Amino acid sequence: MPDKALYVYGIIKFGFDFDWREKGINEKNVYAVNQGDFSALVHDCEEKPYTSEEPSKIKELIISHNNILDKAMEVFNGVIPLHFNTIIKKTEASPQANLKKWLENEKGRLEKVWDSIKGKKEYGIRIYYDKDNLIQEISADEGIKESEENIEGKSIGLKYLLQAKVKSKIDEIIHNKINNFKQKFYADIKTISEDAMLSNSRISIDEEKDILLNLSILADKQQFDKIIRALERKEGKVFSFQIAGPFAPYSFVQNEAQ
């Protein structure tokens, strides 16, 4: 007896049904259901989500899901990812008929999404700054030096007030510099790839190393290489960076099968 539903990994622009010979979640055979120019990568499943009491098992299931998307990006020059546990159920129509109807109804939107992500992958970029080096740079400022020199010889009470004022000024300069650096890094990356999304992260000067920028970018290989070269030119005592990915472009796709 056939399974009652279809588990959907993602959508590719490929106009044929086919058996892919790839193994997905729980070693299920992955194949494609086609409607028009687009095909959905699926496996047969029951009408219930994949779950487990063990976090390690959930992680394993999600990794299997993402492995199919990674392979699709390489083989089909892109993939429109759907979230883990996207399942098309039987209604009055079969799961296949419901999926085909969804693909047909979403054709216009899928075309636009595909044009934006084909040949590209998502990467995470974290840029860090070093607090100590920033403070050393700012402490060398003539205005700060002059304020510190004016503290010498003052009474204890006045000295305390002046020291607090100098510290407040240094903190203000640090935050202004950090915000300026943040805007500059972001602007430079946006000139290479318009598809860059900024995630908010707390700026703190109470840690030796903190995040300046947390970005998700969508880039082809040429764009990605340019971004890496630009970051390497700025890397040094004050700045460092880390790259995560590539991933399927989840951050740049809002797409759920119903």
Secondary structure, DSSP 4 states (H G I P E B T S, - for coil): ---SEEEEEEEEE--S-EEEEEE-GGGPEEEEEEETTEEEEEEEE-SS----S-HHHHHHHHHHHHHHHHHHHHHHS--EE--TT-EEEPSSS-HHHHHHHHHHHTHHHHHHHHHHHTT-EEEEEEEEEEHHHHHHHHHT-HHHHHHHHHHTT--HHHHHHHHHHHHHHHHHHHHHHHHHHHHHHHHHHHHH-S-EEEEP----SSSSEEEEEEEEEEE-HHHHHHHHHHHHHH-SSSEEEEEEEEE--GGG------
